[in-house]
C-alpha cells in the first residue's frame, strides 16, 4: 500500500499508472490536509469545490480543484462524454457527482483521509520521538492518514508513506511541533532546526542566505500584461 500526500492528484495518479503497468501496488491512499475535497470525493462520489480554501502548514495540498483527477475519471470510465459532462458541471455548478459504478471502481483502487494542521503537528512530534525521522507537514499528513487506514481496515500489508518535501522547507511548522526556538527569520529557523535535531540541512539550502537575490520585482495581477509587454528580452 502507498500513502501519498495529495493536492493536485498528480503523484498518486502516477502510482495508479505504475500499478496498471505491473507494479505490485495494493491500495493507493489519498492523504489530504484540511482542504479535504478529495477525501469527500473518494468517500461519497461528490466533488464539491464550493468551500473556502484554507491556508495550512502544508501549502502544496491547499487545492480545491485537483486537475489530474479529470485524467483518472477518463482512465476509469473510458468515456470522454462523461468526463466532459462532469467537468462542465464543476465549472458551472461548482460540483459534480459520479455514478455508483464509477465510484465503486475508484474505491476499489483508492482510499482517502485527511489530517489538519493540529494532527500534522502531533504527528511530526510523535514520529520524531518514536522513529527519529523528521517529517515535513505534507509527509506528516501522509503518515497520519496511513495510520488511520490501517486502524480502520486492519490491512496488514506493508505500507509506504511518500515523503514529498524536506522539513527544512517548512522550518517554523516543524520547529513548533518540536517545541523549538521560533525566533528570527526562516534562515535562523533552519539553523535552529539543525541544531535541535542534528539532521543535516540540505546542501542546496545551506548558504542560501548569502546568495544574491536576483528577482525582487512585485507586481499586481492587473499590471501583469503591461509588465510582460514592456520587458526587454
C-alpha positions, 0 to 999 in steps of 0.5 A, spaced: 500 500 500 502 507 498 500 513 502 501 519 498 500 526 500 495 529 495 493 536 492 493 536 485 492 528 484 498 528 480 503 523 484 498 518 486 495 518 479 502 516 477 502 510 482 495 508 479 499 508 472 505 504 475 500 499 478 496 498 471 503 497 468 505 491 473 507 494 479 505 490 485 501 496 488 495 494 493 491 500 495 493 507 493 491 512 499 489 519 498 492 523 504 489 530 504 490 536 509 484 540 511 482 542 504 479 535 504 475 535 497 478 529 495 477 525 501 469 527 500 470 525 493 473 518 494 468 517 500 461 519 497 462 520 489 461 528 490 466 533 488 464 539 491 469 545 490 464 550 493 468 551 500 473 556 502 480 554 501 484 554 507 491 556 508 495 550 512 502 548 514 502 544 508 501 549 502 502 544 496 495 540 498 491 547 499 487 545 492 480 545 491 480 543 484 485 537 483 486 537 475 489 530 474 483 527 477 479 529 470 485 524 467 483 518 472 475 519 471 477 518 463 482 512 465 476 509 469 470 510 465 473 510 458 468 515 456 470 522 454 462 524 454 462 523 461 468 526 463 466 532 459 459 532 462 462 532 469 467 537 468 462 542 465 458 541 471 464 543 476 465 549 472 458 551 472 455 548 478 461 548 482 460 540 483 459 534 480 457 527 482 459 520 479 455 514 478 455 508 483 459 504 478 464 509 477 465 510 484 465 503 486 471 502 481 475 508 484 474 505 491 476 499 489 483 502 487 483 508 492 482 510 499 482 517 502 483 521 509 485 527 511 489 530 517 489 538 519 494 542 521 493 540 529 494 532 527 500 534 522 503 537 528 502 531 533 504 527 528 511 530 526 512 530 534 510 523 535 514 520 529 520 524 531 520 521 538 518 514 536 522 513 529 527 519 529 525 521 522 523 528 521 517 529 517 515 535 513 507 537 514 505 534 507 509 527 509 506 528 516 499 528 513 501 522 509 503 518 515 497 520 519 492 518 514 496 511 513 495 510 520 488 511 520 487 506 514 490 501 517 486 502 524 480 502 520 481 496 515 486 492 519 490 491 512 496 488 514 500 489 508 506 493 508 505 500 507 509 506 504 508 513 506 511 518 500 515 523 503 514 529 498 518 535 501 524 536 506 522 539 513 527 544 512 522 547 507 517 548 512 522 550 518 517 554 523 511 548 522 516 543 524 520 547 529 513 548 533 511 541 533 518 540 536 517 545 541 523 549 538 526 556 538 521 560 533 525 566 533 528 570 527 527 569 520 526 562 516 534 562 515 535 562 523 529 557 523 533 552 519 539 553 523 535 552 529 532 546 526 539 543 525 541 544 531 535 541 535 535 535 531 542 534 528 539 532 521 543 535 516 540 541 512 540 540 505 546 542 501 542 546 496 539 550 502 545 551 506 548 558 504 542 560 501 542 566 505 548 569 502 546 568 495 544 574 491 537 575 490 536 576 483 528 577 482 525 582 487 520 585 482 512 585 485 507 586 481 499 586 481 495 581 477 492 587 473 499 590 471 501 583 469 500 584 461 503 591 461 509 588 465 510 582 460 509 587 454 514 592 456 520 587 458 526 587 454 528 580 452 
